[in-house]
Amino acid sequence: MFPRSITRTVAARNATALAAVAALVTGCSAGKINFVNVDSSYDASQYAHLPYTGPIFAEVTGNPFGMSQEDLEQLVNAYIQPPNARSPIGQGPRVHIAFGATAADRHSACQEGGAKGMVNGTITMVAALCRGGDAALTYLVGSVDDITGPNDPRFQSFLRQATVQLFPKTDEQMHDNNPFCMFPSC
């Protein structure tokens, strides 16, 4: 029906477009989020706007870089804030971030102790949006590889991506076993 040269050209363009979309989807996020849990008491109407308007307070345990814990906590707090929402440490809802933690559940995610260093070049993390003292409204487990240091843009991107996922718009968008989810907001 069509000359072979046109068919090859269209196929090549489609393959190029598909490769570009795949690169965009995988290239726009650093690391991976392995598990997300949203408690039934999470109120999206109250929390979902916060990663875009802030402020958010992160308490940090564990330390993959060997810098002072206070400096790491200040850096993490700066990285997770939405643009134009910088605030002094201590304002906003509490997010607990534990580096080096390997497992959590909603009962322990807000108290995970974390660990020092990386394992084979991988930083693992448990992060939780905490209500009151101990209850996790949402929590996630994630990791990122080959970070060169605390100022690596991929580390900042990973923290920001994880923070946004702690504040889902609806439970359905954040369901942990959604096989069709390809973007950081789901």
Backbone as ProteinMPNN parsed JSONL, in Angstrom:
{"seq_chain_A": "MFPRSITRTVAARNATALAAVAALVTGCSAGKINFVNVDSSYDASQYAHLPYTGPIFAEVTGNPFGMSQEDLEQLVNAYIQPPNARSPIGQGPRVHIAFGATAADRHSACQEGGAKGMVNGTITMVAALCRGGDAALTYLVGSVDDITGPNDPRFQSFLRQATVQLFPKTDEQMHDNNPFCMFPSC", "coords_chain_A": {"N_chain_A": [[0.823, -1.18, 0.0], [1.798, 1.37, 0.967], [4.861, 2.856, -0.066], [7.925, 1.156, 0.682], [9.975, 2.758, 1.804], [8.616, 4.905, 2.991], [7.149, 3.571, 4.955], [9.255, 2.572, 6.567], [10.346, 5.007, 7.431], [8.231, 6.126, 8.934], [8.022, 4.134, 10.915], [10.564, 4.378, 12.073], [10.404, 6.994, 13.092], [8.316, 6.671, 14.951], [9.547, 4.864, 16.721], [11.638, 6.47, 17.631], [10.198, 8.521, 18.886], [8.923, 7.043, 20.905], [11.161, 6.186, 22.372], [12.07, 8.673, 23.259], [9.974, 9.477, 24.958], [10.135, 7.446, 26.884], [12.687, 7.993, 27.923], [12.19, 10.508, 29.009], [10.28, 9.932, 31.004], [11.714, 8.146, 32.698], [13.975, 9.637, 33.182], [13.181, 11.876, 34.565], [13.004, 11.416, 37.217], [14.809, 10.694, 40.133], [16.191, 7.855, 41.624], [14.094, 5.405, 43.282], [10.798, 4.687, 44.369], [9.802, 2.251, 46.417], [7.642, 1.297, 47.874], [4.499, 2.449, 48.977], [2.304, 3.638, 51.453], [-0.924, 4.578, 52.403], [-2.751, 5.707, 55.029], [-6.098, 5.086, 56.137], [-7.122, 7.244, 57.508], [-6.028, 9.495, 56.399], [-6.507, 12.711, 55.121], [-7.074, 13.997, 52.177], [-8.02, 16.489, 51.329], [-7.106, 18.187, 53.277], [-4.301, 17.868, 53.302], [-3.115, 17.446, 50.7], [-2.302, 19.681, 49.175], [-0.017, 20.671, 50.371], [2.723, 19.856, 49.58], [3.136, 21.62, 47.555], [2.626, 24.148, 48.448], [3.575, 24.42, 51.058], [4.677, 25.42, 54.416], [6.844, 22.603, 55.223], [7.992, 20.456, 57.747], [10.87, 18.583, 58.306], [12.111, 15.975, 60.216], [15.14, 14.383, 60.679], [16.744, 11.266, 60.692], [19.534, 9.038, 60.848], [22.312, 9.024, 58.534], [23.656, 9.379, 55.519], [26.009, 10.58, 54.627], [28.025, 11.397, 56.436], [28.271, 13.972, 57.374], [27.545, 16.623, 59.767], [24.703, 15.924, 61.814], [22.861, 17.955, 62.267], [23.451, 19.761, 60.158], [22.776, 18.121, 57.965], [20.023, 17.784, 58.432], [19.115, 20.444, 58.119], [19.76, 20.811, 55.411], [18.168, 18.813, 54.152], [15.621, 19.758, 54.886], [15.594, 22.156, 53.441], [15.679, 21.12, 50.827], [13.245, 19.697, 50.535], [11.205, 21.542, 50.589], [8.595, 23.311, 48.872], [8.999, 25.49, 45.988], [9.515, 28.899, 46.856], [8.56, 28.614, 49.446], [10.166, 28.517, 51.631], [11.068, 28.065, 54.979], [11.72, 28.574, 58.483], [13.245, 25.871, 60.29], [11.037, 23.578, 61.778], [8.481, 24.452, 61.292], [5.23, 23.726, 59.972], [3.607, 20.617, 58.866], [4.82, 17.525, 60.24], [7.343, 15.607, 58.803], [8.95, 12.596, 58.897], [12.108, 11.448, 58.216], [14.092, 8.722, 57.66], [17.213, 7.719, 57.026], [18.839, 4.888, 55.707], [17.235, 3.072, 56.942], [15.608, -0.075, 56.767], [13.092, -1.249, 56.791], [9.668, -0.652, 57.559], [6.576, 0.021, 59.217], [3.258, 1.349, 59.548], [3.134, 1.828, 62.209], [5.7, 2.218, 63.138], [7.02, 3.965, 61.447], [7.251, 6.704, 61.971], [9.16, 6.833, 63.92], [11.495, 5.614, 63.129], [14.938, 4.882, 63.393], [17.126, 5.119, 61.656], [20.389, 4.931, 59.99], [23.989, 5.124, 59.691], [25.901, 6.051, 56.795], [26.15, 4.527, 53.455], [25.009, 1.663, 51.6], [26.754, -0.272, 49.51], [26.854, 1.903, 47.686], [24.228, 2.75, 47.63], [21.565, 4.679, 48.847], [19.178, 4.169, 51.205], [15.817, 4.788, 52.322], [13.249, 5.575, 54.629], [10.299, 7.334, 54.755], [7.864, 9.374, 56.353], [4.673, 10.911, 56.748], [3.693, 12.37, 59.561], [1.288, 12.215, 62.138], [0.456, 13.848, 65.053], [2.284, 12.401, 67.683], [3.148, 9.743, 66.989], [1.796, 8.395, 64.906], [1.616, 7.376, 61.534], [0.356, 9.01, 58.8], [0.837, 8.732, 56.094], [3.336, 6.74, 54.501], [6.492, 5.842, 53.052], [8.866, 3.751, 51.323], [12.013, 3.977, 49.939], [14.789, 4.255, 47.561], [17.979, 5.376, 46.33], [20.605, 5.409, 43.955], [24.181, 5.789, 43.512], [24.798, 8.454, 44.394], [26.701, 11.344, 44.65], [27.216, 13.031, 46.76], [25.936, 15.205, 49.418], [25.081, 17.476, 48.041], [24.383, 16.694, 45.515], [22.378, 16.983, 42.663], [20.602, 14.924, 42.015], [20.083, 13.715, 44.443], [18.671, 15.729, 45.753], [16.443, 15.866, 44.007], [15.372, 13.292, 44.375], [14.596, 13.41, 47.115], [12.669, 15.437, 46.988], [10.793, 14.302, 45.218], [9.969, 12.085, 46.752], [8.807, 13.423, 48.925], [6.602, 14.722, 47.73], [5.118, 12.459, 47.089], [4.321, 11.674, 49.596], [2.109, 13.172, 50.139], [-0.54, 12.549, 48.838], [-3.064, 13.189, 46.302], [-5.456, 11.737, 46.158], [-6.525, 8.636, 47.622], [-6.727, 6.632, 45.682], [-4.96, 7.433, 43.66], [-2.552, 6.937, 44.819], [-2.333, 4.307, 45.393], [-0.657, 1.425, 46.433], [-0.332, -0.837, 44.809], [-0.849, -0.261, 42.145], [-0.688, -1.101, 38.87], [-0.523, 0.528, 36.658], [0.659, 2.906, 37.173], [2.904, 5.435, 36.351], [4.079, 7.855, 36.855], [5.534, 10.291, 39.138], [3.476, 11.365, 40.781], [1.631, 9.423, 41.357]], "CA_chain_A": [[0.0, 0.0, 0.0], [2.733, 2.493, 1.012], [6.23, 2.454, -0.424], [8.704, 0.665, 1.802], [10.749, 3.843, 2.417], [7.715, 5.662, 3.87], [6.844, 2.712, 6.098], [10.435, 2.571, 7.439], [10.483, 6.34, 8.013], [7.202, 6.24, 9.977], [8.414, 3.234, 12.003], [11.718, 4.979, 12.75], [9.922, 8.147, 13.866], [7.572, 6.15, 16.099], [10.514, 4.31, 17.664], [12.342, 7.604, 18.225], [9.265, 9.184, 19.801], [8.75, 6.161, 22.057], [12.397, 6.255, 23.158], [12.113, 9.992, 23.908], [9.011, 9.444, 26.063], [10.708, 6.583, 27.921], [13.784, 8.733, 28.562], [11.599, 11.574, 29.805], [9.643, 9.355, 32.186], [12.708, 7.613, 33.619], [14.975, 10.643, 33.476], [12.681, 12.971, 35.377], [13.012, 11.08, 38.628], [16.011, 10.034, 40.633], [15.871, 6.823, 42.592], [12.813, 4.72, 43.121], [9.952, 4.503, 45.542], [9.483, 0.825, 46.369], [6.378, 1.001, 48.559], [3.797, 3.599, 49.542], [1.106, 3.288, 52.206], [-1.764, 5.707, 52.806], [-3.691, 5.301, 56.068], [-7.48, 5.476, 55.838], [-7.438, 8.516, 58.156], [-5.416, 10.593, 55.64], [-7.504, 13.604, 54.526], [-6.44, 14.653, 51.027], [-8.417, 17.901, 51.244], [-6.305, 18.926, 54.25], [-2.859, 17.726, 53.137], [-2.596, 17.26, 49.341], [-1.709, 20.907, 48.624], [1.181, 21.075, 51.123], [4.034, 19.801, 48.916], [3.187, 22.697, 46.561], [2.484, 25.445, 49.114], [4.419, 24.373, 52.25], [5.948, 24.776, 54.71], [6.882, 21.236, 55.73], [9.134, 20.253, 58.644], [11.429, 17.228, 58.28], [13.09, 15.546, 61.206], [15.976, 13.438, 59.948], [17.603, 10.35, 61.433], [20.451, 8.383, 59.925], [23.123, 9.994, 57.823], [24.444, 8.675, 54.504], [27.151, 11.352, 54.149], [29.058, 11.663, 57.42], [28.268, 15.371, 57.805], [26.844, 16.738, 61.04], [23.272, 15.635, 61.706], [22.165, 19.243, 62.176], [23.617, 20.272, 58.789], [21.978, 17.273, 57.073], [18.61, 18.109, 58.643], [18.855, 21.732, 57.478], [19.816, 20.602, 53.972], [16.968, 18.066, 53.764], [14.483, 20.675, 54.997], [15.642, 23.076, 52.297], [15.398, 20.375, 49.592], [11.866, 19.204, 50.402], [10.244, 22.641, 50.532], [8.223, 23.773, 47.54], [9.573, 26.806, 45.671], [8.941, 30.07, 47.531], [7.938, 28.269, 50.732], [11.227, 28.29, 52.61], [10.681, 28.491, 56.315], [12.624, 28.065, 59.519], [12.987, 24.487, 60.694], [10.07, 23.431, 62.849], [7.144, 24.868, 60.882], [4.518, 22.85, 59.057], [3.402, 19.242, 59.31], [6.074, 16.804, 60.458], [7.745, 14.481, 57.981], [10.102, 11.911, 59.497], [12.925, 10.789, 57.2], [15.131, 7.874, 58.253], [18.125, 7.162, 56.039], [19.433, 3.618, 56.105], [16.236, 2.163, 57.496], [15.297, -1.085, 55.76], [11.693, -1.658, 56.823], [8.816, 0.134, 58.458], [5.135, -0.096, 59.075], [2.692, 2.631, 59.961], [3.313, 1.98, 63.65], [7.079, 2.594, 63.485], [7.609, 4.841, 60.424], [7.525, 8.038, 62.523], [10.226, 6.747, 64.908], [12.65, 4.884, 62.589], [16.171, 5.488, 63.848], [18.102, 5.355, 60.602], [21.743, 4.396, 60.15], [25.022, 5.934, 59.047], [26.527, 5.541, 55.586], [25.42, 3.92, 52.344], [25.321, 0.256, 51.391], [27.114, -0.481, 48.101], [26.528, 3.087, 46.892], [22.782, 2.98, 47.645], [20.953, 5.314, 50.01], [17.802, 3.739, 51.426], [15.108, 5.771, 53.132], [11.845, 5.473, 54.998], [9.778, 8.669, 55.037], [6.48, 9.306, 56.813], [3.924, 12.09, 57.17], [3.312, 11.955, 60.909], [0.214, 12.91, 62.853], [0.726, 13.761, 66.476], [3.604, 11.901, 68.008], [3.632, 8.46, 66.506], [1.006, 7.753, 63.856], [1.934, 7.764, 60.157], [-0.768, 9.123, 57.875], [1.369, 8.095, 54.893], [4.766, 6.476, 54.57], [7.045, 5.197, 51.865], [10.206, 3.201, 51.376], [12.649, 4.237, 48.656], [16.245, 4.211, 47.497], [18.621, 6.063, 45.214], [21.967, 4.916, 43.766], [25.259, 6.58, 42.915], [24.784, 9.867, 44.778], [28.088, 11.741, 44.895], [27.314, 13.778, 48.015], [24.68, 15.836, 49.817], [24.677, 18.523, 47.098], [24.08, 16.081, 44.226], [21.012, 17.323, 42.256], [19.755, 13.721, 42.025], [19.655, 13.525, 45.831], [17.62, 16.73, 45.964], [15.271, 15.437, 43.235], [14.817, 12.124, 45.052], [13.904, 13.856, 48.327], [11.479, 16.197, 46.591], [9.85, 13.324, 44.67], [9.425, 11.32, 47.876], [7.942, 14.311, 49.701], [5.344, 14.892, 46.991], [4.349, 11.213, 47.194], [3.76, 11.561, 50.947], [0.91, 14.007, 50.202], [-1.298, 12.229, 47.63], [-4.338, 13.88, 46.085], [-6.498, 10.797, 46.578], [-5.997, 7.308, 47.92], [-6.643, 5.843, 44.462], [-3.763, 7.807, 42.913], [-1.362, 6.537, 45.545], [-2.461, 2.9, 45.763], [0.677, 0.848, 46.305], [-0.198, -1.904, 43.828], [-1.394, 0.194, 40.876], [0.267, -1.471, 37.838], [-0.52, 1.507, 35.576], [1.28, 4.144, 37.642], [4.215, 5.687, 35.745], [4.549, 9.191, 37.186], [5.77, 10.469, 40.572], [2.313, 11.783, 41.554], [0.692, 8.336, 41.618]], "C_chain_A": [[0.874, 1.253, 0.0], [4.105, 2.001, 0.555], [7.011, 2.093, 0.834], [9.471, 1.782, 2.52], [9.889, 4.686, 3.352], [7.401, 4.857, 5.119], [8.022, 2.688, 7.081], [10.594, 3.914, 8.141], [9.492, 6.53, 9.155], [7.571, 5.358, 11.17], [9.591, 3.811, 12.784], [11.301, 6.173, 13.597], [9.158, 7.695, 15.095], [8.519, 5.591, 17.154], [11.272, 5.428, 18.373], [11.459, 8.318, 19.23], [9.059, 8.357, 21.063], [9.984, 6.193, 22.956], [12.493, 7.586, 23.901], [11.167, 10.039, 25.104], [9.557, 8.589, 27.205], [11.838, 7.295, 28.656], [13.248, 9.839, 29.45], [11.011, 11.029, 31.097], [10.686, 8.851, 33.174], [13.728, 8.66, 34.029], [14.495, 11.738, 34.394], [12.65, 12.63, 36.862], [14.31, 10.372, 38.979], [15.574, 8.996, 41.647], [14.541, 6.161, 42.304], [12.104, 4.64, 44.461], [9.434, 3.076, 45.451], [8.114, 0.486, 46.951], [5.801, 2.297, 49.104], [2.572, 3.08, 50.275], [0.388, 4.563, 52.603], [-2.788, 5.182, 53.802], [-5.092, 5.803, 55.718], [-7.865, 6.804, 56.484], [-6.822, 9.724, 57.446], [-6.522, 11.392, 54.954], [-6.84, 14.412, 53.41], [-6.805, 16.131, 50.948], [-7.611, 18.772, 52.208], [-4.819, 18.949, 53.886], [-2.331, 17.798, 51.702], [-1.931, 18.494, 48.746], [-0.351, 21.25, 49.251], [2.513, 20.907, 50.385], [4.204, 20.894, 47.856], [3.117, 24.084, 47.194], [3.336, 25.549, 50.377], [3.908, 25.249, 53.369], [5.764, 23.366, 55.257], [8.113, 21.129, 56.625], [9.591, 18.801, 58.574], [12.367, 17.037, 59.46], [13.822, 14.379, 60.567], [16.78, 12.59, 60.923], [18.432, 9.58, 60.409], [21.204, 9.431, 59.122], [24.005, 9.283, 56.798], [25.766, 9.352, 54.156], [28.247, 11.622, 55.166], [29.173, 13.127, 57.813], [27.543, 15.463, 59.137], [25.347, 16.522, 60.818], [22.467, 16.922, 61.551], [22.263, 19.83, 60.765], [22.793, 19.458, 57.792], [20.497, 17.604, 57.208], [18.251, 19.453, 57.996], [18.829, 21.592, 55.955], [18.563, 19.879, 53.473], [15.742, 18.968, 53.833], [14.456, 21.663, 53.842], [15.241, 22.36, 51.004], [13.93, 19.999, 49.436], [10.833, 20.314, 50.278], [9.857, 22.955, 49.086], [8.875, 25.126, 47.255], [8.806, 27.917, 46.385], [8.255, 29.749, 48.845], [8.993, 27.971, 51.783], [10.786, 28.835, 53.962], [11.699, 27.975, 57.314], [12.261, 26.628, 59.882], [12.0, 24.483, 61.85], [8.667, 23.841, 62.47], [6.546, 23.848, 59.914], [4.328, 21.463, 59.612], [4.739, 18.496, 59.357], [6.213, 15.63, 59.509], [8.977, 13.887, 58.647], [10.826, 11.168, 58.382], [14.039, 10.041, 57.901], [15.969, 7.288, 57.121], [18.719, 5.871, 56.583], [18.447, 2.643, 56.705], [15.813, 1.179, 56.411], [13.838, -1.526, 55.764], [10.937, -0.768, 57.793], [7.384, -0.327, 58.283], [4.546, 1.181, 59.648], [2.855, 2.877, 61.458], [4.717, 2.439, 64.02], [7.695, 3.627, 62.527], [7.955, 6.229, 60.962], [8.618, 8.024, 63.587], [11.465, 6.026, 64.396], [13.936, 5.618, 62.944], [17.185, 5.791, 62.769], [19.455, 4.755, 60.929], [22.721, 5.317, 59.428], [25.503, 5.246, 57.777], [25.558, 5.016, 54.547], [25.809, 2.45, 52.284], [25.532, 0.056, 49.892], [26.693, 0.672, 47.212], [25.048, 3.43, 46.84], [22.371, 3.638, 48.958], [19.524, 4.797, 50.091], [17.146, 4.714, 52.402], [13.69, 5.3, 53.42], [11.405, 6.89, 55.336], [8.309, 8.547, 55.412], [5.933, 10.695, 57.096], [3.29, 11.702, 58.497], [2.221, 12.844, 61.493], [0.484, 12.75, 64.338], [2.126, 13.24, 66.716], [4.056, 10.696, 67.21], [2.906, 7.864, 65.312], [1.381, 8.287, 62.473], [0.653, 7.817, 59.331], [-0.408, 8.506, 56.531], [2.822, 7.752, 55.173], [5.199, 5.767, 53.299], [8.437, 4.676, 52.156], [10.811, 3.408, 49.997], [14.151, 4.133, 48.733], [16.734, 4.963, 46.265], [20.08, 5.615, 45.174], [22.9, 6.011, 43.27], [25.174, 8.08, 43.185], [26.21, 10.241, 45.183], [28.28, 12.499, 46.204], [26.009, 14.485, 48.301], [24.2, 16.92, 48.856], [24.391, 17.996, 45.698], [22.627, 16.422, 43.85], [20.069, 16.119, 42.237], [19.261, 13.413, 43.436], [18.518, 14.49, 46.156], [16.338, 16.309, 45.244], [14.581, 14.247, 43.893], [14.03, 12.519, 46.294], [12.617, 14.594, 47.989], [10.397, 15.263, 46.055], [9.18, 12.532, 45.796], [8.459, 12.171, 48.695], [6.597, 14.502, 49.019], [4.486, 13.636, 47.122], [3.778, 10.989, 48.595], [2.447, 12.326, 51.096], [0.031, 13.751, 48.978], [-2.604, 13.013, 47.543], [-5.504, 13.011, 46.495], [-5.847, 9.46, 46.87], [-5.817, 6.49, 46.648], [-5.375, 6.16, 43.673], [-2.502, 7.259, 43.565], [-1.366, 5.049, 45.878], [-1.175, 2.152, 45.455], [0.775, -0.285, 45.285], [-0.843, -1.537, 42.489], [-0.401, -0.118, 39.755], [0.37, -0.442, 36.712], [0.154, 2.822, 35.958], [2.665, 4.303, 37.047], [4.815, 7.005, 36.204], [4.666, 9.361, 38.685], [4.54, 10.827, 41.38], [1.372, 10.631, 41.852], [1.261, 7.305, 42.551]], "O_chain_A": [[0.718, 2.112, -0.868], [4.455, 0.841, 0.777], [6.786, 2.653, 1.907], [9.597, 1.741, 3.744], [10.368, 5.138, 4.392], [7.39, 5.401, 6.223], [7.816, 2.773, 8.292], [10.939, 3.957, 9.322], [9.854, 7.031, 10.219], [7.447, 5.79, 12.316], [9.616, 3.743, 14.013], [11.799, 6.343, 14.71], [9.325, 8.268, 16.171], [8.322, 5.817, 18.348], [11.521, 5.347, 19.576], [11.919, 8.683, 20.312], [9.025, 8.902, 22.166], [9.855, 6.223, 24.179], [12.947, 7.625, 25.044], [11.52, 10.582, 26.15], [9.45, 8.973, 28.369], [11.933, 7.209, 29.88], [13.789, 10.086, 30.528], [11.22, 11.601, 32.166], [10.562, 9.1, 34.373], [14.292, 8.576, 35.12], [15.311, 12.469, 34.956], [12.302, 13.48, 37.681], [14.829, 9.56, 38.212], [14.672, 9.248, 42.446], [13.949, 6.331, 41.238], [12.721, 4.539, 45.522], [8.711, 2.731, 44.516], [7.499, -0.506, 46.558], [6.528, 3.14, 49.629], [1.879, 2.189, 49.784], [1.007, 5.513, 53.08], [-3.597, 4.317, 53.47], [-5.238, 6.838, 55.069], [-8.833, 7.433, 56.057], [-7.068, 10.861, 57.848], [-7.379, 10.817, 54.282], [-6.135, 15.387, 53.67], [-5.977, 16.945, 50.539], [-7.454, 19.97, 51.974], [-4.144, 19.948, 54.136], [-1.179, 18.186, 51.51], [-1.066, 18.357, 47.881], [0.389, 22.057, 48.689], [3.384, 21.76, 50.551], [5.298, 21.07, 47.319], [3.496, 25.077, 46.572], [3.775, 26.642, 50.735], [2.799, 25.776, 53.277], [4.677, 22.988, 55.694], [9.17, 21.662, 56.286], [8.787, 17.888, 58.762], [13.29, 17.822, 59.678], [13.201, 13.491, 59.983], [17.41, 13.103, 61.848], [18.06, 9.489, 59.239], [20.784, 10.585, 59.04], [24.995, 8.651, 57.167], [26.581, 8.756, 53.451], [29.331, 12.05, 54.771], [30.105, 13.488, 58.532], [26.977, 14.47, 59.594], [24.799, 16.888, 59.779], [21.501, 16.967, 60.789], [21.275, 20.338, 60.234], [22.183, 20.02, 56.882], [19.79, 17.695, 56.205], [17.187, 19.577, 57.39], [17.979, 22.183, 55.288], [17.965, 20.291, 52.48], [14.908, 18.943, 52.928], [13.384, 21.97, 53.321], [14.537, 22.936, 50.174], [13.417, 19.983, 48.317], [9.692, 20.049, 49.897], [10.691, 22.873, 48.183], [9.262, 25.833, 48.185], [7.581, 27.863, 46.496], [7.44, 30.542, 49.317], [8.724, 27.238, 52.734], [10.212, 29.919, 54.063], [12.453, 27.046, 57.022], [11.101, 26.228, 59.786], [12.11, 25.279, 62.782], [7.735, 23.608, 63.241], [7.257, 23.199, 59.147], [4.819, 21.148, 60.696], [5.663, 18.805, 58.606], [5.333, 14.774, 59.415], [9.939, 14.602, 58.929], [10.225, 10.352, 57.683], [14.831, 10.627, 58.639], [15.487, 6.457, 56.35], [19.058, 5.773, 57.762], [18.798, 1.489, 56.954], [15.675, 1.566, 55.25], [13.394, -2.136, 54.791], [11.511, -0.207, 58.727], [7.043, -0.989, 57.302], [5.281, 2.011, 60.183], [2.728, 4.012, 61.919], [4.917, 2.991, 65.102], [8.796, 4.113, 62.786], [8.873, 6.868, 60.449], [8.977, 9.079, 64.112], [12.412, 5.839, 65.16], [14.014, 6.839, 62.81], [18.036, 6.658, 62.963], [19.653, 4.156, 61.985], [22.318, 6.182, 58.65], [25.514, 4.019, 57.689], [24.34, 5.048, 54.717], [26.822, 2.045, 52.853], [24.599, 0.197, 49.102], [26.221, 0.45, 46.097], [24.649, 4.314, 46.082], [22.778, 3.209, 50.037], [18.746, 4.967, 49.153], [17.818, 5.373, 53.196], [13.025, 4.709, 52.569], [12.065, 7.575, 56.118], [7.59, 7.717, 54.858], [6.641, 11.555, 57.621], [2.445, 10.808, 58.549], [2.246, 14.067, 61.349], [0.715, 11.641, 64.82], [3.058, 13.616, 66.005], [5.212, 10.622, 66.794], [3.39, 6.882, 64.75], [1.454, 9.498, 62.266], [-0.045, 6.815, 59.177], [-1.231, 7.841, 55.901], [3.468, 8.403, 55.994], [4.393, 5.179, 52.577], [9.097, 5.1, 53.105], [10.196, 3.055, 48.991], [14.726, 3.951, 49.806], [15.999, 5.155, 45.297], [20.717, 5.457, 46.215], [22.474, 7.012, 42.695], [25.448, 8.887, 42.296], [26.845, 9.534, 45.965], [29.402, 12.595, 46.701], [25.066, 14.382, 47.517], [23.015, 17.253, 48.859], [24.175, 18.787, 44.78], [21.725, 16.17, 44.649], [18.863, 16.278, 42.423], [18.152, 12.91, 43.611], [17.52, 14.102, 46.764], [15.255, 16.392, 45.823], [13.353, 14.196, 43.963], [12.923, 12.027, 46.511], [11.591, 14.391, 48.638], [9.223, 15.409, 46.394], [7.965, 12.336, 45.785], [7.407, 11.687, 49.113], [5.557, 14.448, 49.677], [3.266, 13.73, 47.251], [2.851, 10.198, 48.763], [1.741, 12.142, 52.088], [-0.132, 14.649, 48.152], [-3.17, 13.438, 48.55], [-6.448, 13.497, 47.117], [-4.737, 9.189, 46.412], [-4.855, 5.73, 46.538], [-4.775, 5.263, 43.081], [-1.476, 7.133, 42.897], [-0.474, 4.581, 46.585], [-0.657, 2.235, 44.341], [1.889, -0.665, 44.923], [-1.33, -2.416, 41.777], [0.641, 0.533, 39.681], [1.277, -0.538, 35.886], [0.211, 3.748, 35.149], [3.515, 3.426, 37.206], [5.995, 7.243, 35.949], [3.987, 8.667, 39.441], [4.547, 10.611, 42.592], [0.38, 10.838, 42.551], [0.59, 6.323, 42.87]]}, "name": "protein", "num_of_chains": 1, "seq": "MFPRSITRTVAARNATALAAVAALVTGCSAGKINFVNVDSSYDASQYAHLPYTGPIFAEVTGNPFGMSQEDLEQLVNAYIQPPNARSPIGQGPRVHIAFGATAADRHSACQEGGAKGMVNGTITMVAALCRGGDAALTYLVGSVDDITGPNDPRFQSFLRQATVQLFPKTDEQMHDNNPFCMFPSC"}
